[in-house]
């Protein structure tokens, strides 16, 4: 007798369901396609009709909006600031989180489990709770409104998840492998860089993608801790929206560039990301 589970599996594997999922995926891409086409139209064409009119009038497509975008100092500076914030915040979280995760997984020190529980407890602390106290602290230290201050905030709130994720992944490495490396004379640092890091590459890649996307797309922290000279692209676009009538041709290409860069990063590390997710699921 066919069970409900087998019946559902058979339906999912059918060509009809696959076709339906393909249609859903195409509909999901419609906003992205619309944003891309809008970024390639002139302000006059944008005001005259919807982006779908380009299929009947392909002559509307132009790169003039992107040229104007590159001439907009606020947008280009904000893109540079976004890179200056996102790359260090991602690398620091990955590096420090990897060291801490290895220490919690394989090194013995007083109160190790209690310290790890404290780190896990920090996962439930919302970002909003820390905004005002840290803003006051940064003001006293002279970090408020600087790129470095934003990096420190993202690193501080990214580390608990990084330590939790990597500690659990590193703990699954066979003890015999580490003991064999120690017998060959490997110290803790050499063991970490030569054995643990290569084995943990899928989890590290997954963490890097999560952290990169979170920092790149962040606007709340940037709104609080940056000023006009250190604002990232998310804040710059939000500022441009206030002047929507004067720079509609800047918003679409700016928004598309802001979206396509993290997508490119994700697809570049897609294989490692999937490997990390599957490894975590198997374990």
C-alpha positions in Angstrom: 0.0 0.0 0.0 1.4 3.4 -1.0 2.1 5.6 2.0 1.4 9.3 2.0 5.1 10.1 2.1 5.8 8.1 -1.0 2.8 9.7 -2.8 4.2 13.2 -1.9 7.7 12.2 -3.1 6.2 11.0 -6.4 4.3 14.2 -6.9 7.3 16.4 -6.1 9.4 14.5 -8.6 6.8 14.8 -11.3 7.4 17.1 -14.3 4.2 19.1 -13.5 5.5 20.1 -10.0 8.9 21.0 -11.5 7.3 23.2 -14.0 5.3 24.9 -11.3 8.4 25.5 -9.3 10.1 26.9 -12.4 7.2 29.4 -12.8 7.4 30.4 -9.2 11.2 30.9 -9.5 10.6 33.1 -12.6 8.0 35.2 -10.7 10.5 35.6 -7.8 13.0 37.0 -10.3 10.6 39.6 -11.7 11.5 42.4 -9.2 15.2 41.9 -9.9 14.7 41.9 -13.7 12.5 45.0 -13.3 15.2 46.8 -11.3 17.9 45.9 -13.8 15.8 47.2 -16.7 14.8 50.4 -14.8 18.5 51.1 -14.2 19.0 51.1 -18.0 16.3 53.6 -18.8 16.4 57.3 -18.9 14.4 59.5 -16.4 11.9 60.4 -19.2 11.2 56.8 -20.0 10.9 55.9 -16.3 8.2 58.7 -15.9 6.4 57.7 -19.1 5.7 54.1 -18.4 6.6 50.8 -16.6 9.8 48.9 -17.1 8.0 46.2 -19.2 7.5 48.7 -22.0 11.2 48.1 -22.9 10.3 44.9 -24.6 8.3 46.8 -27.2 10.8 49.6 -27.4 14.4 48.2 -26.8 15.8 51.6 -27.8 15.1 52.8 -24.3 18.0 50.9 -22.9 21.0 53.1 -22.1 24.0 53.2 -19.7 23.6 57.0 -19.2 22.2 56.4 -15.7 25.3 54.4 -14.7 27.6 57.1 -16.0 25.7 59.7 -14.0 25.9 57.4 -11.0 29.6 57.2 -11.2 29.7 61.0 -11.3 27.7 61.2 -8.1 30.3 61.6 -5.4 27.9 60.7 -2.6 27.1 57.3 -4.1 30.7 56.4 -5.1 32.0 57.4 -1.7 29.3 55.4 0.0 30.2 52.3 -2.1 33.8 52.7 -1.0 32.7 53.1 2.6 30.6 49.9 2.3 33.6 47.9 1.1 35.7 49.4 3.9 33.2 48.4 6.5 32.1 45.0 5.1 35.4 43.4 4.2 37.2 44.0 7.6 34.1 43.2 9.6 33.8 39.9 7.8 37.5 39.0 7.9 37.8 39.8 11.6 34.7 37.9 12.6 35.9 34.8 10.6 39.4 35.0 12.0 38.6 35.7 15.6 35.6 33.4 15.6 37.7 30.6 14.2 40.4 30.9 16.9 37.8 31.1 19.6 35.8 28.2 18.1 38.9 26.0 18.1 39.8 27.0 21.7 36.3 26.1 23.0 36.3 22.9 21.0 39.7 21.4 21.7 41.6 23.4 24.3 41.3 22.9 28.1 41.1 26.1 30.3 39.3 27.0 33.5 35.6 27.8 33.0 35.6 26.8 29.4 32.0 25.5 29.3 30.7 28.5 31.3 32.5 30.9 29.0 30.9 29.2 26.0 27.5 29.4 27.6 28.0 33.1 28.1 28.9 33.4 24.4 25.7 31.5 23.4 23.7 33.7 25.7 24.9 36.8 23.8 23.0 35.4 20.7 19.7 36.5 22.2 20.8 40.1 22.8 19.0 42.3 20.2 21.0 44.9 18.4 18.6 47.6 19.4 19.4 47.2 23.1 23.0 48.1 22.5 22.6 51.1 20.2 22.3 53.9 22.8 25.0 52.6 25.3 27.5 51.9 22.5 26.8 55.2 20.9 27.6 56.9 24.2 30.8 54.9 24.5 31.9 55.6 21.0 31.2 59.3 21.6 33.5 59.3 24.6 36.2 57.4 22.7 35.9 59.6 19.6 34.7 56.7 17.4 31.2 57.9 16.7 30.7 58.7 13.0 33.8 56.8 11.9 34.1 53.7 9.7 36.2 52.0 12.4 33.4 52.4 15.0 30.9 50.7 12.6 33.3 47.8 12.0 33.8 47.3 15.8 30.0 47.2 16.3 29.5 44.6 13.6 32.4 42.5 14.8 31.1 42.5 18.4 27.6 41.4 17.4 28.9 38.9 14.7 31.3 37.0 17.0 28.8 35.2 19.2 27.2 33.4 16.2 30.6 32.8 14.7 32.0 31.2 17.8 28.8 29.1 18.3 28.8 27.9 14.7 32.5 27.1 14.4 32.9 25.6 17.8 30.2 23.0 17.0 31.8 22.3 13.6 35.3 22.0 14.9 34.2 19.7 17.7 33.2 17.1 15.1 36.7 16.8 13.8 38.1 13.3 14.8 40.2 13.5 17.9 42.6 10.9 16.4 43.5 13.3 13.6 44.5 16.0 16.0 46.4 13.7 18.2 48.3 12.4 15.2 49.3 15.9 14.3 50.4 16.6 17.8 52.6 13.5 17.8 54.3 14.8 14.7 55.3 17.8 16.7 52.6 20.3 15.6 51.8 23.0 18.1 48.4 24.5 18.7 48.8 27.3 16.1 50.3 25.0 13.5 47.5 22.5 14.2 44.9 25.2 13.8 46.2 26.6 10.5 47.3 23.4 8.9 44.6 20.9 10.0 41.6 22.6 11.5 41.2 25.5 9.1 41.3 23.4 5.9 38.8 20.9 7.4 36.6 23.7 8.5 36.6 25.6 5.2 32.9 24.8 4.4 31.7 26.2 7.7 34.0 29.2 7.5 32.8 30.0 4.0 29.2 29.8 5.2 29.9 32.1 8.1 31.7 34.5 5.8 28.7 34.7 3.5 26.3 35.2 6.3 28.4 38.0 7.9 29.1 39.7 4.5 25.4 39.8 3.6 24.4 41.0 7.0 26.9 43.9 7.1 26.5 44.8 3.5 22.7 45.1 3.7 22.7 46.7 7.2 21.1 50.1 7.5 20.0 50.4 11.2 23.6 50.4 12.6 24.8 52.6 9.8 22.1 55.2 10.4 23.0 55.4 14.0 26.8 55.3 13.9 27.8 57.0 10.6 27.9 60.5 9.4 27.9 62.0 5.9 31.5 61.1 5.4 31.3 57.5 6.5 27.8 56.4 5.4 27.5 53.1 3.4 25.4 52.6 0.3 22.2 51.7 2.1 22.2 55.1 3.9 23.2 57.0 0.8 20.3 55.4 -1.2 17.9 56.2 1.7 19.1 59.8 1.6 18.6 59.9 -2.2 15.0 58.6 -1.8 14.2 61.9 0.1 15.0 63.7 -3.1 13.1 61.2 -5.4 11.9 63.8 -7.9 15.4 65.1 -8.7 17.4 61.9 -9.0 15.2 59.0 -10.0 17.8 57.9 -12.5 20.4 57.4 -9.7 18.3 55.3 -7.4 17.7 52.3 -9.8 21.4 51.8 -10.8 22.5 52.4 -7.2 20.1 49.9 -5.8 21.0 47.3 -8.5 24.7 47.7 -7.8 24.0 47.4 -4.1 22.2 44.2 -4.7 24.3 42.5 -7.3 27.6 42.7 -5.4 26.5 40.5 -2.5 24.8 38.2 -5.0 28.1 37.8 -6.8 29.9 37.0 -3.6 27.2 34.4 -2.7 27.5 32.7 -6.1 31.3 32.8 -6.0 31.3 30.8 -2.7 28.1 28.8 -3.4 29.8 25.5 -3.5 31.5 26.0 -0.2 28.3 27.3 1.3 26.3 24.3 0.3 29.0 22.0 1.5 28.9 23.7 4.9 25.2 23.4 5.2 25.1 19.8 4.1 28.0 18.9 6.5 26.1 20.5 9.3 22.9 18.7 8.4 24.7 15.3 8.3 26.4 15.9 11.6 
